[in-house]
Structures are given as C-alpha cells and as structure tokens.
Amino acid sequence: MEQTLLLHYMGLLSTAERNALGKFLRSPYHNARTDVVVLFEHCSHKKSPPDKEALFEAMYPGVPFQAKQLSYAVSYLTQLIEDFWAQEQYQKAAQEQALGLVEYLQERKADRFTERAIRQATGALHRTSLRNADHFRRSYRLHNAALRSQLHGGRSRDLPIQPLNEAHEKAFFIEKLQLGCMGRSLRTVANTAVDERFTEVIVGFLDGHPWLSEPVLSAWYNAYQMLGANPQNVFFDTLKGILEQHGAAFSAGEKHDLFLVAVNYCIRRINSGDGAFAHALFEIYKNGLQQEVFLDNGTITRWTYNNIINAALKVQEIDWAMAFLEQYRPKLEPAHRDTSYYFNQARCWYERGNLPAALRALTRIEYDDVLQNLSAKTLQIKIYYETASWQALDSLLDSTAIYIRRKKVLGYHKENYTNIVRFVRRLTALPPGDRASRVALREEVEACTGLLEKNWFLRFL
C-alpha cells in the first residue's frame, strides 16, 4: 500500500475531518461495508503504511490473503473519501442547496412548492455579500427557474427575460475577463500566445457601460486593462478603490488574484522609475493583510513575508515592519520560520541604523535558498563596508564570488550579484582624494542596468 492515493488522502485530513469521515463511513446511507471501516481505522492510527497481510486479517478474519480483494477495498475507501469531501463542500454552499431544491421540485412538476422554493432561494442569494460570477450564475439559474415556472403555469405575460439575460451575461463577462487576465499574466512569464479578439469585444462593449458599477465586473475589467502593454494609472486607481471598499463582494481566491495584479502593477511601475508607486504598493499590502488575502489556511509564505517587509522598508515604515515581523512570525511555514524571521529582522535593524544587531540576526540564519543566501551576503557586505571591517569584507567578497560562480541556477540574478561584488571591490580600492576616479566610478554605476543596489553605491560616491 506504499505511496497509494489513499494514504495521500489520509494525510490531508485534519483531526476534525477524520472524526467526521468516521461518522460518514459508519452511516449505512453512505457505506454498508464493515471492511472499509476497519481499513479506515487502521490507516487513521498508523503513521507508516500498515502491513498488508496483517491489515487483511483485521478486515477479513480467517480468510486467506488476497491482494486483489484488498486493492478493491482501498479503491472503494478512496472513492468514499472523495464523496465525503464533495459533500462537505456542498454543505458549505447553502445557496447551491437552495438551488438544488428548486431544480428538483421543478423536475417533479411540483409547481406550488417550486415557487415557494424560488422565493426562499432568491432571498438567500441577495442576503449574501458575494457579487462574483458564481452569484450571477446562480441568479441566472433562479431567473430561469422562475421563467419556466410561469410558462408551465400558463402565465406568458410579463416574463422576466431581461433579468435572466443580464445575469447570464454578467457571469459570462466576469469569467471571460478572468480568463483574459490569466492569459495576459501567462504571456508575461511564459511567452504564451493568447487570442484576445473576443475578450477585446467584451471590453469594448463595457467601455462606459452602466454595468461597470458592479464592483466585481469592474474589478476584472480594470485588472485586464492593467495587464495590457500600455496601462493607465486610472485602471489601477479604480481597482485599488474597489478592493478597499468592496472586498466582501469577492471570493477569497478572486481577491488574492486581484491583489496580486495590483501588486505586480506597482512593481512594474517602480522598476520603470516611478518611485511614487512604492507608497501605493505598501498600501496594497496593508489592505490585503487586513482582508487576510495573503494567508492560506492561516499561513503566510516566506516570499510574501519578505516582499511585505521590503515594501515597508522602501517607504521607511520601519516601526510598522518590525511590528509585522512579530505579528506574522507564528504564521510562517514552520520549516522556514526562523530563517525568514531573522533575515528580515536583520534588514529592519540595518534600516534603523543598528548595524551590530543586524549582524547578530544574520548569524542566526540557516540558508536553504540560494537567492535569500545572496541577499543576506549582500546585506553583510554593506554592513562590513559601512563599519570599515576591511578584512572581513575582503574575505566575504572572495567567498561570495566563489559562491556565485558555483551556482548554475541564478539566471539573470547572477549579473546583479556579480556587479555588487565587482563594484564594492572598486569602491574600496578608490585612492583617497582621487576625485576623478570617484566621478568615473559613479558614472559607471549610474549607467549599469544590472545592479539592484545602485542607490546604496551612490550614497558613497
């Protein structure tokens, strides 16, 4: 049973889910096989794959071992776990249950009860804050059920065809714009060609249309425009305002994707020389944290943690960054928690001017990522230079250069870190009082395109 899908599934279950699944399996409505219950119990209490023959004996006492019979039971339990998960998701979706009842009653031609179910489902739909594609798709289904109910009852006057049409088109437009955003995002990272002709027809239809008052539709419209070749800031401003004021209208996944579009737009503008977007990026991150956009089941990735600290430090929000460090440290993945915490603590101490504290934090890091290792080395190089620790600096420059040469997976990052080492050596070798050499080095640094620490160098030139 090693590496079976069943054991992978069992590993995904939380304690609460295991208990609920046990009740599910013991219900005769869902499962009538006792051997499957025994299989589940053995898999629940074993941290490693159980012995096949011992397991078979527990499931079928006195029966000679049959691998095929055990395999059938494993497959059946795997299917039941999938059924359990599907039901759990269905139970969370009260609106889908209400729609399911409407459609069931309509199939049974129970007109009297169908209209009551439609009223209840419609009320429940409009009481929710969500206004995304799923909302409009459900609205379409309800309008469709109401129209069919009227037709079946012989009431052909004043049929609600316009609300039906609008709900269908809004749902479709949102989904199409989402796909358009995905296509444009993939094009930037994977050079993937996407046919945008039909999406552009939708965008043209929506230009200036009253439907852009719908927050979710407007958000995806503006996100799509922002991902274009020559976006305008008005699209960013509109999207930012929608996310701040109407966050409850989106699903968690949609909010995450839209915040990511906004973050990447700010980074693009910063990289193109528009420093004003550093403040906008910081505000986007703060708003996203308030709405828990950057958490996945209560966990924040080390990359997001690093990026948020970076955004705060760029606008000199050092106190805020240090408070964030502590607040979100427990939410980091355990495997990377300490390294991410101390690396960013070092960055904060450095920005605050406490260079000894920054060095102490750096010594507590165990590096498991090449780029984070090089980022830490860069910070250490800057500290050694600023504290005139020339011997330590020289040794670190040598070891860093060797490290860069040995690593074959740096890609375009190699140029940046190679330039840092090269220019620091040039900086330390400047003859005192040689203004011409200093000016020449400054001009060379300013002209260098592959150097992320350019501003630091210019401070000393």
N, C-alpha and C positions, 0 to 999 in steps of 0.2 A: 504493500500500500504506500510505499515511499513516493513522495512527490505527486501524490494524486490531487485532483481538483478538490476532492472532499476535504483533505487536510488543509489545503489553502483556504477553503471557505471557512472551516472551523477556526482557523487563525484570525479571520476577520471579525469574528463575533465578539462583542463586549460581554461582560458578565450578565448584564440585564438582558441582552439579546439571547444568550444561551438559555437563560431561565424561561424566556418567552417561547423560544423554539422548542424547549422540552414540553411545555404545555401544548403547543401546536401539534407536536408529533404524537402526543398521548390522546389527542382528540379523535374519536372514531370518524368524525366528519372528514378529517384531513388524511388520516392514516390508520389502517387496521392491522398493520404488521408489527408484531412484537419484536421480531428480529431486528428491525430497523431502529426501534427504541433502544435495544441493547447495544447496537452498533454506535449509536449517538452517544450513549452514556460512556462507553469505553473511550471513544475519541475525545470526549469532553475532559476526561481526567488524565489523559496521557500527554506528556509534553513531547514525547517522541512517538513515531509510528508504532502501534501495537504489533505484537507477534501475530501473524496471520492465523496459524493453527490454533493458538490459544483463544484468539478472538472468535474464530469459527465455532470452537467448542462452547464458548459462552452463549453464542447466538443459537446454536443448534445442538444441544446436549445429546451425546451418544451417537451423533451422525458422523460418518467418516468425512474427512476434509474434502471439500470440493471448491477449487479455486474459482470456477465459473459462477457457482451459486453465491460466493462471497462478493464477486465482482458485480453481480446483478444487484445485490443489496446496497453496495457502495454507490452504484449509479442511481438507485432509487432514492437513497437518502440525500444525495447531491441535488437531485431534482426537487425534493421536498424543501430543502433549504432555499432554493431559488424561488419556489412558490411562497414560502414564508416571507422572504424579502419583498416580493411583489405585493403581497397582501399588506405588509407593514407600510409600504409606500402608498398603497391605495387608502389605507385607514387614515393616513395623514392628510389626504386630499378630500376634504369634506365636499368641495364643490363637484368633484368627479363623482362622488357617491350620489349626490343630488341629481346630477345629470343622468347617471346610470338608471336611477329610479324613473325619471321622466321617460327615457327611451324604452325601458322595459314595459312600462304601463302603456306607452303608445303602441308598441308591438302587439300587446294584448287587446288593443282597441277599447281600453278602459277609459273612455273619454272623460267621464265625470271626475275620475281620480287624477287623470293626466293634467287637467287644467289646474287643479289644486297643487300638484307637484311642481308645475311650471312656475306658479306664483311663488312658492317657497324657495325654489332654486334661484329664481331671479332676485328675490330679496337677499338671499345669502351671497350671491355674486356681487351685488352692489354694496354690500356691507364691508367687503374686503378692500384693502388699500391698493392691492396689486392692479396695475393697468397695463400689463405687458401683452405680448402676443397670445399667451395662454388665456388671459382674461377675455380678449376679443374673440378668440376661437370658441370659448365656452358661451360667450354672448351670442355668437352666430348660431351655435347648436340650439340654444334656447329659443331664439327667434324663429329658427327653422321648425322647431317642435311646435311653437305657438301657431305658426302659419299653417302647418299641416293639420293641426287640431281644428282650426277654423274651417279649413277646406273639408275636412271629414265631417264636420257638423253642419255643412251646407251653408256656411256664412262666408260668402265670397266678396262682400263689400268691405272696403277699408282694410285690405290685407296689409300686414306690417312688412312690406317688402323692402322699404328703404333702410330701416334699421338693420335688417338681415344683410343687405348688401354692404352697408358701411362697416359692420362688424367684421365681415369676411375680408374686405379689402384692407382694413387697418391691420388685422392679424397678418395678412399676406405681406403687406408693405414692411412691417416691422421685421418679419422673418427674412425677407429679401434683403433688407438693408443690413441685417446682422450677417448674412452670408457675404454681402458686399464688403463689409468691414473685415471679415475673415480673409477674403480673397486679397484685399489690399495689404493686410498685415503679412500674409504669406509671401506676397510679391517682394516685400522689402527684405525678408530674411532668407528666402529660398529661391528668389528669381522665378517664381511660378507665374505663368501667364494665365490671366483670368479674363473671360469675356464679360465686359461690363455694360454692354449695349442696352440690355433690358433694364438693368439697375439704373442706368442714366435716364431712361424714360420715366421711371418712378420718381427719381429726383427732380426731373423737370416738371412733372405733374404736381409735386409737393411744394415747389418754389412759391412762396407767398400764400399757400393754401391754408384755410382755417384749421385743417386737421393738425397742423403743426402746434396747435395749442395743447394737444395730447402730449404729456411730458415724455412718455417712453418713445413714441414715434418721433418726436422732435429730437430726442437724445441720439437715437440711432442715425437720423438724418444728418445731424451735425457731426457725429463721430465719423460717418462715411466721408463727409466733406473734409474733415481734418486730416484724414489719411490720404488725401489726394496729393498731387505733385506740388501744387501751389496753394496751400490752405490759407485762409484768412483768420485773423485773431477773433473775429466776431463769432465764428463757429465754436472756438474754444470757450469764449466767454459765455455763450449760450449754454453749452454743455455743462460747464462748471456751475452755473446758476441752477440748472435743473437737478444736478446731483446733490447740491446743497439743500434745495427746497423740497424735492420730491423723491427722496431716496426710498420711501416706503412703497412707491409705485413699481419698483423693480424687484425681480427675484435676486437672491444672493449672487448667483452666477452672473447675471446680467450686470449688476453693479460692479462686480470685480472686473469684468471685461471692459466696461466703460471707464472706470477709474484708470485702468491700465492704458487705455487710449489717451486719456488726458495726461497721465504721467509721461508717456513716450513723446507726446507732442511738446511738453515743456522741455524735455531733454533735448529734442531736436532743435528747439529754438535757442537753448543755452549753448549747444555745440556750434550753432551758426553765429554766435557772438551776441545774442540778445540776453544780457545778464539780468534784465528785469524779470525774466521768467523763473529765476531762482526762487523768488518770493512766491510766485504762483505755484511752483512745484511743492514748496513747503506747505502751503495752504491745502493743496490737493491731498497730500499725505495726512495732514491733521484731520481733515474732513473724513477721509477714508477710515482712519483709526476710530473716530467717533462712531462710525456706522459699522465697525468691525469687518470692513471689506477685506483687510489683509490677513485675516485669520482663517485658517482651515481647520475646522473642528477644534478651535481653541488654540491652535499652534501657528506661530509665525515662522517663516523660513529665514535662514540666516542671511540670504541675499536681500530680502525685503528689509530686514532689521538693519543691515549695512546701508542700504540705499536711503532709508529714512534718516538715519544718523547723518549721512553725507549731506542730505538736503538741508537739515537743520544747521549743520556747521557752515554751510555755504552762506547762510544769511545770519551767521553769528548768534544763533539761538542756542547758546551753549548750555545754559541752565535747563532749558526745555529738553535738550538732547540727553543730559545726564539723568534727568527725571525719567525720560523714556527708557533709557538703559536699564534702570532698576525695575520699572513697572513691567516691562515686557521680557525681562530675563527669564522668568519662570515659564514663559510661553514659547521659548525657543525649543527646537528639537533637542532632546537630551544629548544626543551624540555630538552636537556642535555647540552646546550651550556655553560652556566656559570659554572656548576659543573665540566665539563671536563676541561674548561679553567683554573679555579683556582686550581684544583687538580694538573694539570701539571705545572702550574706556580710555585706552592709550590715545586715541585720536582726540577725544574730548579734553584730556589733560594737556595735550600738546596745544590745542587751540586756546586753552585758558592760560598757557604760558608756564605750566608746571612740568618742565621737562624731566626732572628726576622721577616724578610719579608716572609719567608716560613710559619711561624706560622700564620701570618696575612692572608695569602692566604687560609690556611686550615680552618680558621674560617668563610670564606665566602662560604663554600661548603654546599649544601643541599643534603644529601646522599639518593639515591634511588636504589643503587645496593650494595648488601652485600659485594662482593669482593672489590669493589672500596672503600667502607667504611673501610674495614680491611686494605687495602693498605694505606689509609690516616692515620689510627690509628697507623700503623707501623712507618710511617714517623714521626708522632708526638712523638712516644715513643723514636725514635732515637734522635730527637731534645732535648727532655727533659733530656735524659741521657747526651748528649754532653754539655748541658748548666748547668748541675748539679742541675736541678729543681726537687729535690728528692721527695718532697711532691706531686707535680703534676704528676710525673712519677708513684709513688705508686698508686695514685688514678686511673690513666689511665690504669695501668696494671690490677687492680681489675675489672674495668668496661669492659675491653676488654675480659678478661677471662669469665666473665658472658655472654657477647655477643656471644662468640664462642660456649659456652655450649647451648645457647638457639636456635642457628641457626642449623636447621637439614638438610640444603641443601648444605653444604660446600663440601661434598665428600672428595677427597684427599687433598683439601686445608686446611682442619681442622688440619691435622698434622703439616703443616708448621707454621700456626699462633699460635698453641698451643706451639710449640717449641720456637717460638720467645718470647712469654711471659715467658716461663719457664727459658730460658737461660738469659734473661735480669734480672730476679729476682736473678738468680745465680751470675750474673756478679756484681750486686750492693751489694750482700752480701759477696763478697770476702774480707777477712780480709786484711788490708793494710800490705804490705811487706811479705805476705804469698805466696812465690814463688811456693811452691809445689802445693797448691790449684789452683793457676792460670794455671800452666802447665797441671794439671789434667783436668781442665775445657776446656782448649784449645784442648786437645786431644779428649775430648768428642764431642766438636763442630765439629772438623775436621772429626770425624767418623760418624756424624749424616747425614743421606741421605735425610731426610725430612726437610730441612732448606734452604730456598732461600736466606736468608740474611747472609749466612755463612761468606762472606768476611768482612762484617761490624763488626761482632763479633771478627774476628781475628785481626782487627785493634786495639782492646783494650785488647788483650790477648798476 
